[in-house]
Amino acid sequence: MNLDKNIFSEGQTLFTQDEFNRSLNEAKAEIMAIAIQTTKQAIFIERKACAELLMQIADREDEGEVCTALRNAANEVINRIPVQRQ
């Protein structure tokens, strides 16, 4: 099939191969953008859950070096990617 010719279905023009390729590339780009954003959100949600877990453990500890270290670790985890905090 010549790529420059229209694709026909029962005598009706649907689209050209170039139009199809452009649309396919746009769709792929949108899917990748959504996948990347979703992955970033999932990582942040997990990071936040880990930080909350550290804080809960710190709350069970007596005040002191261990408690302070756990709280500091929790804050380090939650602030790892500040841009994602919303």
PDB file with one MODEL, atoms N, CA, C and O in Angstrom:
MODEL        1
ATOM      1  N   MET A   1       0.850  -1.173   0.000  1.00  0.00           N
ATOM      2  CA  MET A   1       0.000   0.000   0.000  1.00  0.00           C
ATOM      3  C   MET A   1       0.894   1.233   0.000  1.00  0.00           C
ATOM      4  O   MET A   1       1.879   1.296   0.735  1.00  0.00           O
ATOM      5  N   ASN A   2       0.549   2.197  -0.816  1.00  0.00           N
ATOM      6  CA  ASN A   2       1.277   3.455  -0.851  1.00  0.00           C
ATOM      7  C   ASN A   2       0.898   4.269   0.381  1.00  0.00           C
ATOM      8  O   ASN A   2      -0.286   4.495   0.632  1.00  0.00           O
ATOM      9  N   LEU A   3       1.891   4.711   1.151  1.00  0.00           N
ATOM     10  CA  LEU A   3       1.630   5.420   2.402  1.00  0.00           C
ATOM     11  C   LEU A   3       1.024   6.804   2.197  1.00  0.00           C
ATOM     12  O   LEU A   3       0.431   7.365   3.118  1.00  0.00           O
ATOM     13  N   ASP A   4       1.171   7.359   0.990  1.00  0.00           N
ATOM     14  CA  ASP A   4       0.626   8.691   0.731  1.00  0.00           C
ATOM     15  C   ASP A   4      -0.844   8.653   0.320  1.00  0.00           C
ATOM     16  O   ASP A   4      -1.508   9.690   0.306  1.00  0.00           O
ATOM     17  N   LYS A   5      -1.347   7.493  -0.008  1.00  0.00           N
ATOM     18  CA  LYS A   5      -2.729   7.390  -0.454  1.00  0.00           C
ATOM     19  C   LYS A   5      -3.662   7.259   0.738  1.00  0.00           C
ATOM     20  O   LYS A   5      -3.258   6.862   1.831  1.00  0.00           O
ATOM     21  N   ASN A   6      -4.902   7.599   0.500  1.00  0.00           N
ATOM     22  CA  ASN A   6      -5.913   7.469   1.538  1.00  0.00           C
ATOM     23  C   ASN A   6      -6.234   6.004   1.798  1.00  0.00           C
ATOM     24  O   ASN A   6      -6.135   5.169   0.898  1.00  0.00           O
ATOM     25  N   ILE A   7      -6.611   5.703   3.008  1.00  0.00           N
ATOM     26  CA  ILE A   7      -7.052   4.363   3.360  1.00  0.00           C
ATOM     27  C   ILE A   7      -8.560   4.340   3.171  1.00  0.00           C
ATOM     28  O   ILE A   7      -9.270   5.221   3.657  1.00  0.00           O
ATOM     29  N   PHE A   8      -9.044   3.327   2.462  1.00  0.00           N
ATOM     30  CA  PHE A   8     -10.461   3.272   2.130  1.00  0.00           C
ATOM     31  C   PHE A   8     -11.153   2.149   2.875  1.00  0.00           C
ATOM     32  O   PHE A   8     -10.570   1.101   3.151  1.00  0.00           O
ATOM     33  N   SER A   9     -12.402   2.396   3.190  1.00  0.00           N
ATOM     34  CA  SER A   9     -13.252   1.380   3.776  1.00  0.00           C
ATOM     35  C   SER A   9     -14.588   1.463   3.051  1.00  0.00           C
ATOM     36  O   SER A   9     -15.343   2.418   3.234  1.00  0.00           O
ATOM     37  N   GLU A  10     -14.870   0.477   2.243  1.00  0.00           N
ATOM     38  CA  GLU A  10     -16.103   0.441   1.453  1.00  0.00           C
ATOM     39  C   GLU A  10     -16.282   1.727   0.647  1.00  0.00           C
ATOM     40  O   GLU A  10     -17.383   2.273   0.571  1.00  0.00           O
ATOM     41  N   GLY A  11     -15.186   2.207   0.043  1.00  0.00           N
ATOM     42  CA  GLY A  11     -15.255   3.367  -0.820  1.00  0.00           C
ATOM     43  C   GLY A  11     -15.284   4.700  -0.095  1.00  0.00           C
ATOM     44  O   GLY A  11     -15.442   5.738  -0.736  1.00  0.00           O
ATOM     45  N   GLN A  12     -15.135   4.701   1.223  1.00  0.00           N
ATOM     46  CA  GLN A  12     -15.215   5.936   1.992  1.00  0.00           C
ATOM     47  C   GLN A  12     -13.835   6.248   2.568  1.00  0.00           C
ATOM     48  O   GLN A  12     -13.198   5.377   3.160  1.00  0.00           O
ATOM     49  N   THR A  13     -13.370   7.489   2.397  1.00  0.00           N
ATOM     50  CA  THR A  13     -12.070   7.889   2.916  1.00  0.00           C
ATOM     51  C   THR A  13     -12.145   8.070   4.428  1.00  0.00           C
ATOM     52  O   THR A  13     -12.989   8.813   4.928  1.00  0.00           O
ATOM     53  N   LEU A  14     -11.270   7.396   5.144  1.00  0.00           N
ATOM     54  CA  LEU A  14     -11.241   7.532   6.594  1.00  0.00           C
ATOM     55  C   LEU A  14     -10.155   8.523   7.019  1.00  0.00           C
ATOM     56  O   LEU A  14     -10.436   9.499   7.714  1.00  0.00           O
ATOM     57  N   PHE A  15      -8.929   8.270   6.602  1.00  0.00           N
ATOM     58  CA  PHE A  15      -7.817   9.153   6.926  1.00  0.00           C
ATOM     59  C   PHE A  15      -6.599   8.696   6.138  1.00  0.00           C
ATOM     60  O   PHE A  15      -6.575   7.588   5.602  1.00  0.00           O
ATOM     61  N   THR A  16      -5.594   9.551   6.071  1.00  0.00           N
ATOM     62  CA  THR A  16      -4.357   9.175   5.385  1.00  0.00           C
ATOM     63  C   THR A  16      -3.447   8.469   6.378  1.00  0.00           C
ATOM     64  O   THR A  16      -3.644   8.538   7.592  1.00  0.00           O
ATOM     65  N   GLN A  17      -2.462   7.800   5.840  1.00  0.00           N
ATOM     66  CA  GLN A  17      -1.492   7.115   6.693  1.00  0.00           C
ATOM     67  C   GLN A  17      -0.755   8.122   7.567  1.00  0.00           C
ATOM     68  O   GLN A  17      -0.490   7.851   8.739  1.00  0.00           O
ATOM     69  N   ASP A  18      -0.423   9.282   7.005  1.00  0.00           N
ATOM     70  CA  ASP A  18       0.268  10.316   7.786  1.00  0.00           C
ATOM     71  C   ASP A  18      -0.597  10.817   8.934  1.00  0.00           C
ATOM     72  O   ASP A  18      -0.103  11.021  10.043  1.00  0.00           O
ATOM     73  N   GLU A  19      -1.891  11.018   8.672  1.00  0.00           N
ATOM     74  CA  GLU A  19      -2.810  11.445   9.733  1.00  0.00           C
ATOM     75  C   GLU A  19      -2.889  10.386  10.832  1.00  0.00           C
ATOM     76  O   GLU A  19      -2.887  10.700  12.022  1.00  0.00           O
ATOM     77  N   PHE A  20      -2.959   9.139  10.409  1.00  0.00           N
ATOM     78  CA  PHE A  20      -2.998   8.041  11.373  1.00  0.00           C
ATOM     79  C   PHE A  20      -1.725   8.023  12.208  1.00  0.00           C
ATOM     80  O   PHE A  20      -1.793   7.906  13.432  1.00  0.00           O
ATOM     81  N   ASN A  21      -0.571   8.135  11.569  1.00  0.00           N
ATOM     82  CA  ASN A  21       0.712   8.119  12.287  1.00  0.00           C
ATOM     83  C   ASN A  21       0.815   9.280  13.273  1.00  0.00           C
ATOM     84  O   ASN A  21       1.282   9.097  14.397  1.00  0.00           O
ATOM     85  N   ARG A  22       0.385  10.464  12.863  1.00  0.00           N
ATOM     86  CA  ARG A  22       0.422  11.626  13.759  1.00  0.00           C
ATOM     87  C   ARG A  22      -0.479  11.393  14.968  1.00  0.00           C
ATOM     88  O   ARG A  22      -0.086  11.645  16.107  1.00  0.00           O
ATOM     89  N   SER A  23      -1.686  10.911  14.708  1.00  0.00           N
ATOM     90  CA  SER A  23      -2.624  10.653  15.805  1.00  0.00           C
ATOM     91  C   SER A  23      -2.095   9.572  16.740  1.00  0.00           C
ATOM     92  O   SER A  23      -2.231   9.682  17.959  1.00  0.00           O
ATOM     93  N   LEU A  24      -1.503   8.543  16.183  1.00  0.00           N
ATOM     94  CA  LEU A  24      -0.938   7.469  16.990  1.00  0.00           C
ATOM     95  C   LEU A  24       0.204   7.996  17.860  1.00  0.00           C
ATOM     96  O   LEU A  24       0.292   7.655  19.040  1.00  0.00           O
ATOM     97  N   ASN A  25       1.061   8.810  17.293  1.00  0.00           N
ATOM     98  CA  ASN A  25       2.173   9.384  18.060  1.00  0.00           C
ATOM     99  C   ASN A  25       1.671  10.307  19.173  1.00  0.00           C
ATOM    100  O   ASN A  25       2.220  10.312  20.275  1.00  0.00           O
ATOM    101  N   GLU A  26       0.638  11.078  18.885  1.00  0.00           N
ATOM    102  CA  GLU A  26       0.047  11.940  19.915  1.00  0.00           C
ATOM    103  C   GLU A  26      -0.540  11.105  21.051  1.00  0.00           C
ATOM    104  O   GLU A  26      -0.365  11.429  22.226  1.00  0.00           O
ATOM    105  N   ALA A  27      -1.231  10.039  20.691  1.00  0.00           N
ATOM    106  CA  ALA A  27      -1.826   9.162  21.707  1.00  0.00           C
ATOM    107  C   ALA A  27      -0.741   8.512  22.566  1.00  0.00           C
ATOM    108  O   ALA A  27      -0.881   8.427  23.786  1.00  0.00           O
ATOM    109  N   LYS A  28       0.326   8.059  21.936  1.00  0.00           N
ATOM    110  CA  LYS A  28       1.440   7.456  22.685  1.00  0.00           C
ATOM    111  C   LYS A  28       2.047   8.466  23.652  1.00  0.00           C
ATOM    112  O   LYS A  28       2.346   8.131  24.798  1.00  0.00           O
ATOM    113  N   ALA A  29       2.229   9.691  23.193  1.00  0.00           N
ATOM    114  CA  ALA A  29       2.806  10.732  24.044  1.00  0.00           C
ATOM    115  C   ALA A  29       1.896  11.029  25.238  1.00  0.00           C
ATOM    116  O   ALA A  29       2.375  11.201  26.359  1.00  0.00           O
ATOM    117  N   GLU A  30       0.594  11.087  24.998  1.00  0.00           N
ATOM    118  CA  GLU A  30      -0.365  11.325  26.093  1.00  0.00           C
ATOM    119  C   GLU A  30      -0.344  10.180  27.098  1.00  0.00           C
ATOM    120  O   GLU A  30      -0.365  10.412  28.307  1.00  0.00           O
ATOM    121  N   ILE A  31      -0.302   8.957  26.608  1.00  0.00           N
ATOM    122  CA  ILE A  31      -0.257   7.792  27.495  1.00  0.00           C
ATOM    123  C   ILE A  31       1.009   7.829  28.337  1.00  0.00           C
ATOM    124  O   ILE A  31       0.955   7.575  29.541  1.00  0.00           O
ATOM    125  N   MET A  32       2.132   8.136  27.735  1.00  0.00           N
ATOM    126  CA  MET A  32       3.399   8.194  28.485  1.00  0.00           C
ATOM    127  C   MET A  32       3.360   9.311  29.532  1.00  0.00           C
ATOM    128  O   MET A  32       3.825   9.120  30.655  1.00  0.00           O
ATOM    129  N   ALA A  33       2.814  10.465  29.175  1.00  0.00           N
ATOM    130  CA  ALA A  33       2.731  11.576  30.128  1.00  0.00           C
ATOM    131  C   ALA A  33       1.866  11.199  31.326  1.00  0.00           C
ATOM    132  O   ALA A  33       2.212  11.496  32.470  1.00  0.00           O
ATOM    133  N   ILE A  34       0.746  10.547  31.058  1.00  0.00           N
ATOM    134  CA  ILE A  34      -0.141  10.118  32.152  1.00  0.00           C
ATOM    135  C   ILE A  34       0.540   9.057  33.000  1.00  0.00           C
ATOM    136  O   ILE A  34       0.440   9.087  34.227  1.00  0.00           O
ATOM    137  N   ALA A  35       1.232   8.118  32.362  1.00  0.00           N
ATOM    138  CA  ALA A  35       1.929   7.060  33.097  1.00  0.00           C
ATOM    139  C   ALA A  35       3.018   7.643  33.993  1.00  0.00           C
ATOM    140  O   ALA A  35       3.184   7.208  35.132  1.00  0.00           O
ATOM    141  N   ILE A  36       3.747   8.611  33.490  1.00  0.00           N
ATOM    142  CA  ILE A  36       4.811   9.244  34.281  1.00  0.00           C
ATOM    143  C   ILE A  36       4.216   9.986  35.464  1.00  0.00           C
ATOM    144  O   ILE A  36       4.706   9.857  36.586  1.00  0.00           O
ATOM    145  N   GLN A  37       3.165  10.762  35.229  1.00  0.00           N
ATOM    146  CA  GLN A  37       2.534  11.516  36.313  1.00  0.00           C
ATOM    147  C   GLN A  37       1.942  10.583  37.361  1.00  0.00           C
ATOM    148  O   GLN A  37       2.071  10.830  38.560  1.00  0.00           O
ATOM    149  N   THR A  38       1.300   9.524  36.917  1.00  0.00           N
ATOM    150  CA  THR A  38       0.697   8.561  37.837  1.00  0.00           C
ATOM    151  C   THR A  38       1.769   7.886  38.684  1.00  0.00           C
ATOM    152  O   THR A  38       1.580   7.682  39.883  1.00  0.00           O
ATOM    153  N   THR A  39       2.879   7.544  38.070  1.00  0.00           N
ATOM    154  CA  THR A  39       3.987   6.921  38.801  1.00  0.00           C
ATOM    155  C   THR A  39       4.551   7.877  39.839  1.00  0.00           C
ATOM    156  O   THR A  39       4.828   7.471  40.968  1.00  0.00           O
ATOM    157  N   LYS A  40       4.726   9.138  39.473  1.00  0.00           N
ATOM    158  CA  LYS A  40       5.216  10.134  40.432  1.00  0.00           C
ATOM    159  C   LYS A  40       4.264  10.261  41.621  1.00  0.00           C
ATOM    160  O   LYS A  40       4.701  10.330  42.770  1.00  0.00           O
ATOM    161  N   GLN A  41       2.964  10.290  41.337  1.00  0.00           N
ATOM    162  CA  GLN A  41       1.974  10.396  42.415  1.00  0.00           C
ATOM    163  C   GLN A  41       2.012   9.166  43.308  1.00  0.00           C
ATOM    164  O   GLN A  41       1.922   9.286  44.530  1.00  0.00           O
ATOM    165  N   ALA A  42       2.143   7.992  42.717  1.00  0.00           N
ATOM    166  CA  ALA A  42       2.190   6.753  43.506  1.00  0.00           C
ATOM    167  C   ALA A  42       3.425   6.733  44.403  1.00  0.00           C
ATOM    168  O   ALA A  42       3.348   6.317  45.559  1.00  0.00           O
ATOM    169  N   ILE A  43       4.549   7.177  43.881  1.00  0.00           N
ATOM    170  CA  ILE A  43       5.780   7.231  44.684  1.00  0.00           C
ATOM    171  C   ILE A  43       5.609   8.204  45.837  1.00  0.00           C
ATOM    172  O   ILE A  43       6.012   7.910  46.963  1.00  0.00           O
ATOM    173  N   PHE A  44       5.016   9.357  45.569  1.00  0.00           N
ATOM    174  CA  PHE A  44       4.816  10.331  46.641  1.00  0.00           C
ATOM    175  C   PHE A  44       3.858   9.797  47.702  1.00  0.00           C
ATOM    176  O   PHE A  44       4.088   9.997  48.895  1.00  0.00           O
ATOM    177  N   ILE A  45       2.794   9.125  47.286  1.00  0.00           N
ATOM    178  CA  ILE A  45       1.842   8.557  48.247  1.00  0.00           C
ATOM    179  C   ILE A  45       2.547   7.533  49.132  1.00  0.00           C
ATOM    180  O   ILE A  45       2.343   7.510  50.346  1.00  0.00           O
ATOM    181  N   GLU A  46       3.365   6.700  48.528  1.00  0.00           N
ATOM    182  CA  GLU A  46       4.098   5.689  49.300  1.00  0.00           C
ATOM    183  C   GLU A  46       5.119   6.344  50.227  1.00  0.00           C
ATOM    184  O   GLU A  46       5.297   5.916  51.368  1.00  0.00           O
ATOM    185  N   ARG A  47       5.782   7.376  49.733  1.00  0.00           N
ATOM    186  CA  ARG A  47       6.759   8.095  50.554  1.00  0.00           C
ATOM    187  C   ARG A  47       6.067   8.722  51.770  1.00  0.00           C
ATOM    188  O   ARG A  47       6.587   8.672  52.885  1.00  0.00           O
ATOM    189  N   LYS A  48       4.894   9.309  51.542  1.00  0.00           N
ATOM    190  CA  LYS A  48       4.144   9.918  52.629  1.00  0.00           C
ATOM    191  C   LYS A  48       3.726   8.867  53.654  1.00  0.00           C
ATOM    192  O   LYS A  48       3.811   9.106  54.859  1.00  0.00           O
ATOM    193  N   ALA A  49       3.275   7.702  53.181  1.00  0.00           N
ATOM    194  CA  ALA A  49       2.877   6.623  54.087  1.00  0.00           C
ATOM    195  C   ALA A  49       4.069   6.148  54.918  1.00  0.00           C
ATOM    196  O   ALA A  49       3.919   5.869  56.108  1.00  0.00           O
ATOM    197  N   CYS A  50       5.231   6.054  54.315  1.00  0.00           N
ATOM    198  CA  CYS A  50       6.439   5.654  55.051  1.00  0.00           C
ATOM    199  C   CYS A  50       6.794   6.691  56.116  1.00  0.00           C
ATOM    200  O   CYS A  50       7.155   6.339  57.239  1.00  0.00           O
ATOM    201  N   ALA A  51       6.689   7.959  55.757  1.00  0.00           N
ATOM    202  CA  ALA A  51       6.985   9.018  56.720  1.00  0.00           C
ATOM    203  C   ALA A  51       6.002   8.972  57.887  1.00  0.00           C
ATOM    204  O   ALA A  51       6.394   9.142  59.042  1.00  0.00           O
ATOM    205  N   GLU A  52       4.727   8.743  57.584  1.00  0.00           N
ATOM    206  CA  GLU A  52       3.724   8.649  58.649  1.00  0.00           C
ATOM    207  C   GLU A  52       4.014   7.457  59.564  1.00  0.00           C
ATOM    208  O   GLU A  52       3.831   7.546  60.778  1.00  0.00           O
ATOM    209  N   LEU A  53       4.461   6.357  58.989  1.00  0.00           N
ATOM    210  CA  LEU A  53       4.822   5.185  59.773  1.00  0.00           C
ATOM    211  C   LEU A  53       6.000   5.502  60.704  1.00  0.00           C
ATOM    212  O   LEU A  53       5.994   5.115  61.873  1.00  0.00           O
ATOM    213  N   LEU A  54       6.992   6.197  60.186  1.00  0.00           N
ATOM    214  CA  LEU A  54       8.123   6.607  61.026  1.00  0.00           C
ATOM    215  C   LEU A  54       7.662   7.506  62.173  1.00  0.00           C
ATOM    216  O   LEU A  54       8.135   7.369  63.301  1.00  0.00           O
ATOM    217  N   MET A  55       6.752   8.412  61.888  1.00  0.00           N
ATOM    218  CA  MET A  55       6.234   9.300  62.932  1.00  0.00           C
ATOM    219  C   MET A  55       5.479   8.506  64.003  1.00  0.00           C
ATOM    220  O   MET A  55       5.592   8.797  65.194  1.00  0.00           O
ATOM    221  N   GLN A  56       4.711   7.506  63.572  1.00  0.00           N
ATOM    222  CA  GLN A  56       3.997   6.667  64.537  1.00  0.00           C
ATOM    223  C   GLN A  56       4.972   5.910  65.432  1.00  0.00           C
ATOM    224  O   GLN A  56       4.757   5.796  66.638  1.00  0.00           O
ATOM    225  N   ILE A  57       6.037   5.395  64.838  1.00  0.00           N
ATOM    226  CA  ILE A  57       7.058   4.696  65.633  1.00  0.00           C
ATOM    227  C   ILE A  57       7.730   5.676  66.588  1.00  0.00           C
ATOM    228  O   ILE A  57       7.997   5.343  67.742  1.00  0.00           O
ATOM    229  N   ALA A  58       8.000   6.885  66.101  1.00  0.00           N
ATOM    230  CA  ALA A  58       8.628   7.908  66.952  1.00  0.00           C
ATOM    231  C   ALA A  58       7.720   8.249  68.127  1.00  0.00           C
ATOM    232  O   ALA A  58       8.201   8.470  69.239  1.00  0.00           O
ATOM    233  N   ASP A  59       6.410   8.295  67.890  1.00  0.00           N
ATOM    234  CA  ASP A  59       5.461   8.604  68.964  1.00  0.00           C
ATOM    235  C   ASP A  59       5.471   7.539  70.056  1.00  0.00           C
ATOM    236  O   ASP A  59       5.176   7.833  71.215  1.00  0.00           O
ATOM    237  N   ARG A  60       5.807   6.310  69.692  1.00  0.00           N
ATOM    238  CA  ARG A  60       5.850   5.230  70.682  1.00  0.00           C
ATOM    239  C   ARG A  60       7.152   5.223  71.482  1.00  0.00           C
ATOM    240  O   ARG A  60       7.239   4.599  72.540  1.00  0.00           O
ATOM    241  N   GLU A  61       8.147   5.914  70.971  1.00  0.00           N
ATOM    242  CA  GLU A  61       9.453   5.970  71.645  1.00  0.00           C
ATOM    243  C   GLU A  61       9.446   7.058  72.716  1.00  0.00           C
ATOM    244  O   GLU A  61       8.704   8.037  72.631  1.00  0.00           O
ATOM    245  N   ASP A  62      10.282   6.862  73.714  1.00  0.00           N
ATOM    246  CA  ASP A  62      10.493   7.928  74.688  1.00  0.00           C
ATOM    247  C   ASP A  62      11.243   9.049  73.985  1.00  0.00           C
ATOM    248  O   ASP A  62      11.977   8.825  73.023  1.00  0.00           O
ATOM    249  N   GLU A  63      11.043  10.248  74.486  1.00  0.00           N
ATOM    250  CA  GLU A  63      11.795  11.371  73.918  1.00  0.00           C
ATOM    251  C   GLU A  63      13.283  11.065  74.059  1.00  0.00           C
ATOM    252  O   GLU A  63      13.717  10.523  75.075  1.00  0.00           O
ATOM    253  N   GLY A  64      14.032  11.400  73.074  1.00  0.00           N
ATOM    254  CA  GLY A  64      15.471  11.147  73.123  1.00  0.00           C
ATOM    255  C   GLY A  64      16.031  11.057  71.722  1.00  0.00           C
ATOM    256  O   GLY A  64      15.398  11.472  70.751  1.00  0.00           O
ATOM    257  N   GLU A  65      17.229  10.506  71.636  1.00  0.00           N
ATOM    258  CA  GLU A  65      17.927  10.451  70.353  1.00  0.00           C
ATOM    259  C   GLU A  65      17.196   9.604  69.322  1.00  0.00           C
ATOM    260  O   GLU A  65      17.125   9.984  68.153  1.00  0.00           O
ATOM    261  N   VAL A  66      16.650   8.459  69.737  1.00  0.00           N
ATOM    262  CA  VAL A  66      15.953   7.586  68.788  1.00  0.00           C
ATOM    263  C   VAL A  66      14.696   8.277  68.250  1.00  0.00           C
ATOM    264  O   VAL A  66      14.433   8.256  67.048  1.00  0.00           O
ATOM    265  N   CYS A  67      13.941   8.874  69.133  1.00  0.00           N
ATOM    266  CA  CYS A  67      12.728   9.587  68.740  1.00  0.00           C
ATOM    267  C   CYS A  67      13.074  10.728  67.779  1.00  0.00           C
ATOM    268  O   CYS A  67      12.417  10.901  66.752  1.00  0.00           O
ATOM    269  N   THR A  68      14.082  11.485  68.110  1.00  0.00           N
ATOM    270  CA  THR A  68      14.511  12.607  67.265  1.00  0.00           C
ATOM    271  C   THR A  68      14.992  12.102  65.907  1.00  0.00           C
ATOM    272  O   THR A  68      14.677  12.687  64.871  1.00  0.00           O
ATOM    273  N   ALA A  69      15.749  11.025  65.922  1.00  0.00           N
ATOM    274  CA  ALA A  69      16.257  10.464  64.663  1.00  0.00           C
ATOM    275  C   ALA A  69      15.109   9.986  63.781  1.00  0.00           C
ATOM    276  O   ALA A  69      15.128  10.202  62.569  1.00  0.00           O
ATOM    277  N   LEU A  70      14.116   9.344  64.374  1.00  0.00           N
ATOM    278  CA  LEU A  70      12.960   8.870  63.600  1.00  0.00           C
ATOM    279  C   LEU A  70      12.169  10.041  63.014  1.00  0.00           C
ATOM    280  O   LEU A  70      11.748   9.997  61.857  1.00  0.00           O
ATOM    281  N   ARG A  71      11.973  11.072  63.809  1.00  0.00           N
ATOM    282  CA  ARG A  71      11.249  12.252  63.304  1.00  0.00           C
ATOM    283  C   ARG A  71      12.038  12.936  62.184  1.00  0.00           C
ATOM    284  O   ARG A  71      11.469  13.358  61.176  1.00  0.00           O
ATOM    285  N   ASN A  72      13.339  13.037  62.375  1.00  0.00           N
ATOM    286  CA  ASN A  72      14.186  13.641  61.328  1.00  0.00           C
ATOM    287  C   ASN A  72      14.128  12.804  60.044  1.00  0.00           C
ATOM    288  O   ASN A  72      14.057  13.352  58.944  1.00  0.00           O
ATOM    289  N   ALA A  73      14.159  11.483  60.192  1.00  0.00           N
ATOM    290  CA  ALA A  73      14.074  10.606  59.025  1.00  0.00           C
ATOM    291  C   ALA A  73      12.731  10.777  58.318  1.00  0.00           C
ATOM    292  O   ALA A  73      12.670  10.834  57.089  1.00  0.00           O
ATOM    293  N   ALA A  74      11.660  10.859  59.100  1.00  0.00           N
ATOM    294  CA  ALA A  74      10.328  11.051  58.512  1.00  0.00           C
ATOM    295  C   ALA A  74      10.266  12.353  57.720  1.00  0.00           C
ATOM    296  O   ALA A  74       9.727  12.389  56.613  1.00  0.00           O
ATOM    297  N   ASN A  75      10.811  13.404  58.283  1.00  0.00           N
ATOM    298  CA  ASN A  75      10.811  14.694  57.584  1.00  0.00           C
ATOM    299  C   ASN A  75      11.675  14.654  56.327  1.00  0.00           C
ATOM    300  O   ASN A  75      11.327  15.261  55.314  1.00  0.00           O
ATOM    301  N   GLU A  76      12.785  13.951  56.390  1.00  0.00           N
ATOM    302  CA  GLU A  76      13.650  13.800  55.206  1.00  0.00           C
ATOM    303  C   GLU A  76      12.899  13.074  54.093  1.00  0.00           C
ATOM    304  O   GLU A  76      12.971  13.463  52.928  1.00  0.00           O
ATOM    305  N   VAL A  77      12.179  12.018  54.463  1.00  0.00           N
ATOM    306  CA  VAL A  77      11.428  11.233  53.474  1.00  0.00           C
ATOM    307  C   VAL A  77      10.333  12.080  52.843  1.00  0.00           C
ATOM    308  O   VAL A  77      10.200  12.101  51.620  1.00  0.00           O
ATOM    309  N   ILE A  78       9.553  12.772  53.650  1.00  0.00           N
ATOM    310  CA  ILE A  78       8.418  13.529  53.126  1.00  0.00           C
ATOM    311  C   ILE A  78       8.870  14.733  52.298  1.00  0.00           C
ATOM    312  O   ILE A  78       8.154  15.167  51.395  1.00  0.00           O
ATOM    313  N   ASN A  79      10.044  15.270  52.598  1.00  0.00           N
ATOM    314  CA  ASN A  79      10.529  16.438  51.867  1.00  0.00           C
ATOM    315  C   ASN A  79      11.460  16.077  50.725  1.00  0.00           C
ATOM    316  O   ASN A  79      12.098  16.959  50.150  1.00  0.00           O
ATOM    317  N   ARG A  80      11.548  14.821  50.392  1.00  0.00           N
ATOM    318  CA  ARG A  80      12.454  14.363  49.324  1.00  0.00           C
ATOM    319  C   ARG A  80      12.156  15.043  47.995  1.00  0.00           C
ATOM    320  O   ARG A  80      13.073  15.437  47.275  1.00  0.00           O
ATOM    321  N   ILE A  81      10.876  15.179  47.672  1.00  0.00           N
ATOM    322  CA  ILE A  81      10.479  15.866  46.445  1.00  0.00           C
ATOM    323  C   ILE A  81       9.469  16.939  46.823  1.00  0.00           C
ATOM    324  O   ILE A  81       8.263  16.712  46.729  1.00  0.00           O
ATOM    325  N   PRO A  82       9.950  18.112  47.251  1.00  0.00           N
ATOM    326  CA  PRO A  82       9.049  19.181  47.723  1.00  0.00           C
ATOM    327  C   PRO A  82       8.028  19.624  46.699  1.00  0.00           C
ATOM    328  O   PRO A  82       6.927  20.028  47.070  1.00  0.00           O
ATOM    329  N   VAL A  83       8.357  19.561  45.429  1.00  0.00           N
ATOM    330  CA  VAL A  83       7.453  20.019  44.374  1.00  0.00           C
ATOM    331  C   VAL A  83       6.167  19.184  44.374  1.00  0.00           C
ATOM    332  O   VAL A  83       5.111  19.684  43.987  1.00  0.00           O
ATOM    333  N   GLN A  84       6.244  17.940  44.795  1.00  0.00           N
ATOM    334  CA  GLN A  84       5.080  17.078  44.769  1.00  0.00           C
ATOM    335  C   GLN A  84       4.166  17.289  45.977  1.00  0.00           C
ATOM    336  O   GLN A  84       3.068  16.732  46.016  1.00  0.00           O
ATOM    337  N   ARG A  85       4.592  18.073  46.953  1.00  0.00           N
ATOM    338  CA  ARG A  85       3.748  18.306  48.126  1.00  0.00           C
ATOM    339  C   ARG A  85       2.610  19.232  47.746  1.00  0.00           C
ATOM    340  O   ARG A  85       2.826  20.392  47.395  1.00  0.00           O
ATOM    341  N   GLN A  86       1.398  18.709  47.820  1.00  0.00           N
ATOM    342  CA  GLN A  86       0.217  19.511  47.465  1.00  0.00           C
ATOM    343  C   GLN A  86      -0.916  19.138  48.366  1.00  0.00           C
ATOM    344  O   GLN A  86      -2.009  19.691  48.245  1.00  0.00           O
TER     345      GLN A  86
ENDMDL
END
